Amino acid sequence: MTSLPADQYCVEISRPGPPAVLQGARVPLPAPGPGQVLLRVHAAGVNRPDCLQRAGFYAPPPGASPVPGLEVAGEIVQLGASVPAHWLGAAVCALLTGGGYAEYCVADLALCLPIPDGFSMAEAACLPETCFTVWSNVFDRGQLQPGETLLVQGGASGIGTTAVQMAHALGYRVFATAGTDERCRLVERLGAERCINHRDEDFVAVLQHATAGRGVDVILDMVAGETLTRELQVVADDGRIVLIAFLGGAQVQLDASILLRRRITVTGSTLRPRPVAFKARIAAALLARVWPTLAAGQWRPLIDSWFPLAEAARAHTLMESGAHIGKIVLEVA
């Protein structure tokens, strides 16, 4: 192995604010602790929580790196205590609590997954945050069961394209919404039975017709706001609505009698602050259930665009514009 440098280039948040506050800096190389590894980062995924952190609305959990970046792909170049020697040199993708916008980062070994055969580092860097989030919310919290249907609100986003493809590859009936006809057709090519242009069509009416009035069993909702109240009209009896963002507003007024009469569950979660052991259980489920579908070529992440690490501010500008379809990636090595 090549000797490691004493410091590295990273992109820091100089102060809370717009994308321009992302600034390059040189910082000491982090050191892996017990059960951790040091990765030489080849590519890092860009996610909306990175933008929220940059703007001052999503602080890292205690002990996490203040450098943004929640998912990377790279090579293990240093091992912490208790990590078996055979991991040295392994190519993996990893879920982080922070630190991904850098040449090197520390990851918990339990949250590292092998790069699927035939996947580039850029493609692999798109997997951890989205796959962990979708599995945790659709399959763990949402309890999507065989024979049930899924609605993905925001089907053209990074999370949305992952949710559509993952659920379709696992054999579920999937519906989605998006904001243009072009996006809708693309999401349908990814596996959605029907993607509804929410600007021109009433998703409630379309889905009631498509499900013969039964409704959908699980809804993955990144919008909240008024959209959540309308979802109560299309979720099936005993259905589950899972919130992972509130792009349409955090405040909403619900008719509690509908929840009671139809036994509807409204839940939600954030993944970043959860303990390593919790996330490790998700990693194990992904390795057993989802990684075989990737290895079989059933689906792969959709990359909209990629930028050099030093141009992370441009990546954030694109993310916040909403003009992208799928994932945005930073190329590091």
Order of alpha helices (4+ residues) and beta strands (2+ residues): beta-beta-beta-alpha-beta-beta-beta-beta-alpha-alpha-beta-alpha-beta-alpha-beta-alpha-beta-alpha-beta-alpha-beta-alpha-alpha-beta-alpha-beta
